[in-house]
Amino acid sequence: YLDMSIRMPKKLNFFETAIRTEIKKRIQRGKVDIFISYEDLSDGQVSLKYNESLAAEYLEYFKQMEEKFGIENDVRVSALSRYPEIFTMEEGSEDTDELWKALDGAVDGFVTTRTAEGEHLREDILAKLDGILEMVAFIEERSPKIVAEYREKLEAKVKELLEDTQIEENRIAAEVILFSDKICNDEETVRLHSHIHGMQKILQESNRKEVCDVIYSWKNGK
């Protein structure tokens, strides 16, 4: 569940596999974008390198060309120095300890922030679950009263329509039973209790950091 994207200078590309491996140990899910910029401000970070063997090869081939084609070999040092790879600029080796230290600091900050936000979301979800339980309890308490109120209204309406005519108690009871069956929500409230308690158990008893990571990733669509 981890989608990782890394952007960094080409000179650091050889670190990519190691970076991915290290981050996977700390972050298990979500979309993670990593941007690395690098500038070496230390002294002597660039040096000039002279390829003597390559210069000797150039001169040897020039001599062969002179003998083969009978032309003057007029190559000077200044001209030879401009041929490819005679002189090259090399950057000094990177301080890998500093690079890893910077990466560790960034990952630590990210994980700490993500865990804190996930914790706040966890608490918010738990509070909302408590609120839903209160609503379910109200519905369970209210349901029997609704049936009784319906019976009273039905009897009052029938008496109003029939006036002095005798009310058939069985007919009233049958109508009340039909209404009660229509509004019965026992199955729904039982299922709600099951889902809510299951969610509470996951949020309260599971690995706190893992739960926070999951909630953060879900909330942020990552």
Secondary structure, 3 states (H helix, E strand, C coil): CEEEEEECCHHHHHHHHHHHHHHHHHCCCEEEEEECCCCCCCCCCEEEEECHHHHHHHHHHHHHHHHHHCCCCCCCHHHHCCCCCCEEEEECCCCHHHHHHHHHHHHHHHHHHHHHHHHHHHHHHHHHHHHHHHHHHHHHHHHHHHHHHHHHHHHHHHHHHHCCCCCCHHHHHHHHHHHHHHHCCHHHHHHHHHHHHHHHHHHHHCCHHHHHHHHHHHHCCC
